[in-house]
Amino acid sequence: MAPATSPPAELTGHEGDAAGLGRRRAAAFVAPALVLIAVFLVFPALWTLYLGVTDYRLTGVAASDPKFVGTENYTGVLGDGEFHRSLWLTLQFVLGSAIIGQTVLGFAVAWVMRDRTGPLRRLVEGLVLLAWILPGSVIAFLWIALLDRDGGTLNALLGTPGTAWLLDHPMLCIVVFNIWRGTAFSMMLYGAALGNVPPSHLETARLAGASTWQTLRDAVFPRIRGHVLTSLLLVSLWTFNDFTPFLITAGGPDGRSEIMSVYVYKTALEDGRLGFGAAISLVMILINLVIALVYLRALRNREPTP
């Protein structure tokens, strides 16, 4: 058999040039995204790491000549009573508004609306989505007007003039506020998930005389467990880092609603301790990572749907 002949050198050269041109074009398309990632994600992250090991401040000598302090800021954070209180308040905020409130209410709205059509469904979905898409400053103003002690709408509706909701129940106020605002995301996610449940399963449960809870437990939840875990992960992380409650209570009164994001803001910008604030931010990132790993492990270990 005659040996195979190699392609002409000119053809190989042309193919190489074409491949090189394709790589350059691909790099040109990707370059803007890489620049944005570097400017808005990588550089801030590296800058935060640097600040966390210095005594950098907004004013004073440390502003112009910061000193390297190593892990001093991190040991200070872990031993700070204000940090412990803020972390506890944040866990309450996440548990009450994200895991219990938004998840339960979002699923309930999606479940009730699953078979609805016409104006009623569009009205409910529109109102829920409106709370989600309005700017945070607008929503904060509306809630302050709602909860105002003297002329608030809530006191007028309940007939309880003079009740200072933001002063007497600040944590409850921001929890309810976050439930009201964030339910839309869970509703949309669960609405899509319920579309994956075969109607025959629901019809079989109905003919068997199953209650609503039995239908959810045996026919619905096994099919949407992955969606539930995904929703819990995203909503928990989003709520843990949410800064909007600051617009309503500013962390007060007496720090009773000072969740972690507010605590970082006050430490870094109001007190001017940028190095210490950066250390708190890194601890928050590690806590978020732990939360994400727990959810991802649960999602990976879930039993496959039959």
C-alpha positions in Angstrom: 0.0 0.0 0.0 1.3 3.4 -0.9 2.1 5.7 2.0 -0.4 8.5 2.7 0.7 11.8 1.4 0.7 14.9 3.6 -1.5 17.9 2.7 0.2 20.7 0.8 2.1 23.1 2.9 0.0 26.0 1.5 -3.2 24.3 2.7 -1.8 23.7 6.2 -0.7 27.3 6.4 -4.1 28.6 5.4 -5.8 26.4 8.0 -3.4 27.5 10.7 -4.1 31.2 9.8 -7.8 30.6 9.8 -7.6 28.9 13.2 -5.5 31.7 14.6 -7.9 34.3 13.2 -10.8 32.4 14.9 -9.0 32.4 18.2 -8.3 36.1 18.0 -11.9 36.9 17.2 -13.1 34.8 20.1 -10.6 36.5 22.4 -11.9 39.9 21.1 -15.5 39.0 22.0 -14.6 37.6 25.4 -12.2 40.5 26.3 -14.9 43.0 27.3 -16.5 40.6 29.7 -13.1 39.7 31.2 -12.3 43.3 31.7 -15.6 43.9 33.5 -15.0 40.9 35.7 -11.5 42.1 36.5 -12.6 45.7 37.3 -15.8 45.0 39.2 -15.1 41.6 40.8 -11.4 40.5 40.9 -9.9 43.9 41.8 -12.4 44.7 44.6 -11.9 41.2 46.0 -8.2 41.6 46.1 -8.5 45.1 47.5 -10.7 43.8 50.3 -8.2 41.1 51.1 -5.5 43.8 51.3 -7.5 46.1 53.5 -8.4 43.2 55.8 -4.7 42.8 56.9 -4.1 46.5 57.4 -5.3 49.2 59.9 -6.5 51.3 57.0 -8.9 54.1 58.1 -10.8 56.9 56.3 -9.1 59.6 58.3 -6.0 60.2 60.3 -2.5 58.8 59.9 -3.7 55.3 59.0 -5.5 56.8 55.9 -2.2 58.0 54.4 0.1 55.4 55.8 -1.7 52.2 56.7 0.3 49.5 58.6 0.2 45.8 58.1 -1.5 44.1 61.1 -1.8 40.5 59.8 -4.7 38.6 61.4 -5.3 41.2 64.1 -8.5 42.4 62.4 -9.9 38.9 62.0 -9.2 37.9 65.6 -10.8 41.2 66.6 -13.9 40.5 64.6 -14.3 37.0 66.0 -14.0 38.3 69.5 -16.3 41.4 69.0 -19.6 41.3 70.8 -21.1 43.6 68.3 -20.2 41.1 65.5 -21.8 38.2 67.5 -25.0 40.2 68.0 -25.2 41.3 64.4 -24.6 37.7 63.2 -27.4 36.5 65.5 -29.8 39.1 64.2 -28.8 38.2 60.6 -29.6 34.6 61.2 -33.0 35.6 62.6 -33.6 37.8 59.5 -32.6 35.0 57.1 -34.6 32.3 58.9 -37.7 34.4 59.4 -37.9 36.2 56.1 -36.1 33.9 53.6 -36.5 30.3 54.7 -39.9 30.5 56.4 -41.5 33.6 54.9 -40.6 33.9 51.3 -40.3 30.2 50.7 -43.7 29.3 52.2 -45.6 32.3 50.9 -43.9 32.1 47.4 -44.9 28.4 47.1 -48.4 29.0 48.4 -49.0 31.7 45.8 -47.6 29.5 43.0 -49.7 26.6 44.2 -52.9 28.5 44.3 -52.3 30.2 41.0 -51.1 27.1 39.1 -54.5 26.4 37.4 -55.8 30.0 37.4 -56.2 31.9 34.2 -57.5 35.2 33.2 -57.4 38.6 34.9 -57.1 37.3 38.5 -53.8 35.5 37.8 -52.4 38.5 36.0 -53.4 40.8 38.8 -51.9 38.7 41.6 -48.7 38.1 39.7 -48.4 41.7 38.7 -48.9 43.0 42.3 -46.3 40.5 43.6 -43.8 41.3 40.9 -44.3 45.1 41.4 -43.1 44.8 45.0 -39.9 43.1 43.6 -39.0 45.5 40.8 -39.7 48.8 42.5 -36.5 50.6 43.6 -35.4 50.1 47.2 -35.6 53.8 48.0 -39.2 54.0 46.9 -40.2 50.9 48.8 -38.4 52.2 51.9 -40.4 55.4 51.7 -43.7 53.6 51.3 -43.0 51.3 54.3 -41.9 54.2 56.5 -45.2 55.9 55.6 -47.1 52.7 56.4 -45.4 52.2 59.8 -45.2 55.8 60.9 -46.2 56.4 64.5 -48.3 59.5 64.0 -49.9 59.3 60.6 -49.0 55.8 59.5 -51.4 53.9 57.3 -51.1 50.7 59.4 -52.1 52.5 62.6 -55.1 54.1 60.8 -56.2 50.6 59.6 -55.8 48.9 62.9 -57.1 51.8 65.0 -53.9 51.9 67.1 -52.7 55.5 66.9 -49.3 56.2 68.4 -47.9 52.7 68.0 -44.3 53.0 67.0 -43.8 49.9 65.0 -40.3 50.8 63.8 -39.1 51.5 67.4 -40.9 48.8 69.3 -40.6 45.9 66.7 -37.8 46.8 64.3 -36.7 43.2 63.5 -40.3 42.1 62.9 -40.8 45.1 60.6 -37.8 44.3 58.4 -38.7 40.6 58.3 -42.2 41.3 57.1 -40.8 43.9 54.7 -38.4 41.4 53.2 -41.1 38.7 52.9 -43.3 41.2 51.1 -40.6 42.2 48.7 -38.9 38.9 48.0 -41.9 36.6 47.6 -42.0 37.2 43.8 -38.7 35.4 43.2 -39.8 32.3 45.0 -43.2 32.4 43.4 -41.7 32.5 39.9 -39.3 29.7 40.6 -42.0 27.4 42.2 -44.4 28.3 39.4 -41.9 26.9 36.9 -41.2 23.9 39.1 -44.8 23.0 39.5 -45.1 22.8 35.7 -42.8 19.8 35.9 -45.2 17.8 38.0 -47.2 15.5 35.8 -50.9 16.3 35.9 -51.7 12.6 36.1 -50.0 12.4 39.5 -52.2 15.2 40.9 -55.3 13.6 39.3 -54.4 10.2 40.8 -54.0 11.8 44.3 -57.3 13.6 43.9 -59.1 10.4 42.9 -57.5 8.5 45.8 -59.0 11.1 48.2 -55.6 12.5 49.3 -55.7 15.7 51.3 -53.7 18.8 50.1 -50.9 18.0 52.4 -50.7 14.4 51.3 -50.7 15.5 47.7 -47.9 17.9 48.3 -45.9 15.4 50.3 -46.3 12.4 48.0 -46.8 13.8 44.5 -45.3 17.3 44.4 -42.4 17.7 46.8 -40.5 14.6 45.5 -40.6 16.1 42.0 -39.5 19.6 42.9 -37.0 19.0 45.7 -34.1 20.2 43.7 -36.0 23.5 42.9 -36.8 23.9 46.6 -33.1 23.6 47.6 -32.1 25.9 44.8 -34.6 28.5 45.9 -33.5 28.2 49.5 -29.9 28.7 48.5 -30.4 31.7 46.4 -32.9 33.4 48.7 -30.8 32.7 51.8 -27.6 34.2 50.3 -29.5 37.2 48.8 -31.2 37.9 52.2 -27.9 37.4 54.2 -26.3 40.2 52.2 -29.3 42.5 51.8 -28.8 46.1 52.7 -32.3 47.5 52.0 -33.4 47.2 55.7 -30.9 50.0 56.4 -33.2 52.4 54.5 -36.0 51.6 56.9 -34.4 51.3 60.4 -30.8 52.3 59.8 -29.9 49.3 62.1 -31.7 50.9 65.1 -33.0 51.5 67.5 -30.0 50.6 69.7 -28.7 48.2 67.1 -31.8 45.9 67.4 -32.0 45.5 63.6 -28.3 45.9 62.8 -27.8 42.9 60.4 -24.4 42.1 59.0 -24.6 44.3 55.9 -25.5 47.3 58.1 -22.8 46.4 60.6 -20.2 46.4 57.9 -21.4 49.7 56.5 -21.4 51.4 59.9 -18.0 50.0 60.8 -16.3 50.8 57.5 -17.9 54.1 56.5 -19.5 55.7 59.6 -16.7 54.7 62.0 -14.0 55.0 59.3 -12.4 51.6 60.1 -12.0 50.3 56.6 -9.5 47.5 57.5 -11.8 46.2 60.2 -14.8 46.4 57.9 -13.0 44.5 55.2 -12.2 41.8 57.7 -15.9 41.5 58.5 -16.7 41.3 54.8 -14.4 38.4 54.4 -15.9 36.6 57.3 -19.3 37.2 55.7 -18.0 35.7 52.5 -16.9 32.6 54.4 -20.3 32.3 56.1 -22.0 32.5 52.7 -19.6 29.8 51.4 -20.6 27.5 54.3 -24.3 28.1 53.6 -23.8 27.4 49.9 -21.8 24.2 50.6 -24.5 22.9 52.9 -27.3 23.5 50.3 -25.2 22.1 47.4 -24.3 19.0 49.5 -28.0 18.4 50.2 -28.8 19.0 46.5 -26.1 16.5 45.4 -27.2 13.8 47.9 -30.9 14.0 47.1 -32.4 10.8 45.9 -33.2 10.7 42.1 -36.8 11.2 41.3 -38.4 8.0 40.1 
